Amino acid sequence: MTYFNQQTYENLDALKREYKRLAKAHHPDHGGNTANFQELQREYAELLKGNWEKTYKTANESAIPPAMWDIIKKFMYLDTVELEVVGAWLWISGDTFSVKDSLKALGAKWSSTHKKWYYAETTKKRRATTKNFQTLEERHGATKVNRQHGNLLG
C-alpha cells in the first residue's frame, strides 16, 4: 500500500477523514494524476472491506485507552453481565436486571434504543442516534472483555 501504509487509524471515521484528505490532494481535477487517484481509491476500497482493522489496529490492549481499564475494573465484579468496549463507551449487557442498582451506583445509564446499559466518561451531550448496535460496533470498533483472564477479546 502506498497511501495508507504508515499510519494507524483508531476507527472507521479516522480512516474516512484521511481518505478525504488524500482524495483532495490527488484528485485529477485538482492537479493530481489519474493513475495515482485510482490507486488511492483501490487501497481505500480494500480497507473498507474490513481489512483495515486487521492491518492497522494494533493489539487489543493498546486499542483501549488506559483510562478505560479503570472503568472496566469497576464493572468486572458483576458476574452476570457482559462487557464490551465500543469506541470510548463501555456497553453492559447480559442479565443486568439483577444488578440494576449496582449499575446505577457506578454511573451507568440505560439505553432504551439499544436495550443495554452504557458508561461513558464524557459529559458532552451528543445527539441521540437511531442506528442499531451493530452499526456502532462497525463504525467505532468493538472489543469484548474476557472476564476470566481480565483481558480483551477481538
C-alpha positions as CSV (number, residue, x, y, z in Angstrom):
1,M,0.0,0.0,0.0
2,T,1.3,3.4,-1.0
3,Y,-1.1,5.8,0.6
4,F,-2.2,4.2,3.9
5,N,0.9,2.2,4.8
6,Q,2.5,4.1,7.7
7,Q,-0.5,5.3,9.8
8,T,-2.8,3.8,12.4
9,Y,-6.5,4.6,12.5
10,E,-8.5,4.5,15.7
11,N,-11.8,3.8,13.9
12,L,-13.5,4.0,10.6
13,D,-14.2,7.7,10.9
14,A,-10.4,8.4,11.1
15,L,-9.8,6.3,8.0
16,K,-12.5,8.2,6.1
17,R,-11.1,11.6,7.1
18,E,-7.6,10.5,5.9
19,Y,-9.1,9.3,2.6
20,K,-10.9,12.6,2.1
21,R,-7.7,14.5,2.7
22,L,-5.8,12.3,0.3
23,A,-8.5,12.4,-2.3
24,K,-8.5,16.2,-2.4
25,A,-4.7,16.2,-2.8
26,H,-4.6,13.6,-5.6
27,H,-7.8,14.2,-7.5
28,P,-7.2,14.9,-11.2
29,D,-9.5,17.9,-11.1
30,H,-7.1,19.5,-8.6
31,G,-3.9,18.8,-10.4
32,G,-3.4,15.1,-9.4
33,N,-2.6,12.1,-11.6
34,T,-5.5,9.8,-12.6
35,A,-3.5,6.6,-12.1
36,N,-2.4,7.8,-8.6
37,F,-6.0,8.7,-7.7
38,Q,-7.3,5.3,-8.9
39,E,-4.6,3.5,-6.8
40,L,-5.8,5.6,-3.8
41,Q,-9.4,4.5,-4.4
42,R,-8.4,0.9,-4.7
43,E,-6.5,0.9,-1.4
44,Y,-9.4,2.6,0.3
45,A,-11.9,0.1,-1.0
46,E,-9.7,-2.7,0.2
47,L,-9.5,-1.2,3.7
48,L,-13.3,-0.7,3.8
49,K,-13.9,-4.4,3.1
50,G,-12.9,-5.0,6.7
51,N,-9.2,-5.4,6.4
52,W,-8.4,-2.1,7.9
53,E,-8.8,-3.4,11.5
54,K,-6.5,-6.4,10.9
55,T,-3.9,-4.3,9.1
56,Y,-3.9,-1.0,11.0
57,K,-5.2,-1.6,14.5
58,T,-2.6,-2.8,17.0
59,A,-3.1,-5.4,19.7
60,N,-6.3,-5.3,21.6
61,E,-4.8,-3.9,24.8
62,S,-3.3,-0.9,23.0
63,A,-6.6,-0.2,21.2
64,I,-8.1,0.6,24.6
65,P,-7.1,3.8,26.3
66,P,-5.5,3.2,29.8
67,A,-8.3,5.2,31.5
68,M,-10.8,2.8,30.1
69,W,-9.2,-0.1,32.0
70,D,-10.0,1.8,35.3
71,I,-13.7,1.9,34.2
72,I,-13.7,-1.8,33.2
73,K,-12.3,-2.8,36.6
74,K,-15.3,-1.1,38.3
75,F,-17.7,-3.4,36.4
76,M,-15.6,-6.6,36.5
77,Y,-17.1,-7.9,39.7
78,L,-20.6,-8.1,38.2
79,D,-20.7,-11.7,37.2
80,T,-24.0,-11.8,35.4
81,V,-23.1,-9.1,32.8
82,E,-21.0,-9.0,29.6
83,L,-18.7,-6.0,29.0
84,E,-17.9,-4.6,25.6
85,V,-15.8,-1.6,24.7
86,V,-17.2,0.3,21.6
87,G,-15.2,3.4,20.9
88,A,-14.9,5.4,24.2
89,W,-18.0,3.7,25.7
90,L,-18.4,0.7,27.8
91,W,-21.6,-1.3,27.0
92,I,-23.0,-3.7,29.5
93,S,-25.4,-6.5,28.5
94,G,-26.5,-9.9,29.8
95,D,-28.5,-10.4,33.0
96,T,-28.5,-6.7,34.0
97,F,-31.8,-6.6,35.8
98,S,-30.4,-8.3,38.9
99,V,-27.6,-5.8,39.2
100,K,-29.5,-2.7,38.1
101,D,-28.9,-0.8,41.3
102,S,-25.2,-1.5,41.2
103,L,-25.0,-0.3,37.6
104,K,-26.8,2.9,38.5
105,A,-24.4,3.4,41.5
106,L,-21.4,3.0,39.3
107,G,-22.8,5.7,36.9
108,A,-24.1,3.5,34.1
109,K,-27.1,4.7,32.1
110,W,-29.8,2.6,30.3
111,S,-30.1,3.0,26.5
112,S,-33.7,2.2,25.6
113,T,-32.7,2.3,21.9
114,H,-30.1,-0.5,22.2
115,K,-31.6,-2.2,25.3
116,K,-28.2,-2.2,27.0
117,W,-26.5,-0.2,29.8
118,Y,-23.6,2.0,28.9
119,Y,-20.9,4.0,30.7
120,A,-19.0,6.9,29.2
121,E,-16.6,9.3,30.9
122,T,-17.6,12.1,28.6
123,T,-20.0,14.7,29.8
124,K,-20.5,16.2,26.4
125,K,-24.1,15.8,25.2
126,R,-24.5,14.1,21.9
127,R,-27.4,13.8,19.6
128,A,-29.3,10.6,20.1
129,T,-28.8,8.0,17.4
130,T,-31.3,5.6,15.9
131,K,-28.5,3.4,14.5
132,N,-28.5,-0.2,15.5
133,F,-25.8,-1.5,17.8
134,Q,-24.1,-3.4,15.0
135,T,-23.6,-0.2,13.1
136,L,-21.9,1.4,16.2
137,E,-19.6,-1.6,16.5
138,E,-18.6,-1.4,12.9
139,R,-18.0,2.3,13.0
140,H,-16.1,2.6,16.2
141,G,-14.6,-0.9,16.7
142,A,-15.8,-3.3,19.4
143,T,-13.8,-5.4,21.9
144,K,-15.4,-7.8,24.4
145,V,-13.8,-8.1,27.8
146,N,-12.8,-11.6,28.8
147,R,-13.8,-11.8,32.4
148,Q,-11.8,-15.0,33.2
149,H,-8.5,-13.6,32.1
150,G,-9.2,-9.9,32.7
151,N,-8.2,-9.1,29.1
152,L,-9.9,-8.3,25.8
153,L,-11.2,-10.5,23.0
154,G,-11.1,-9.2,19.4
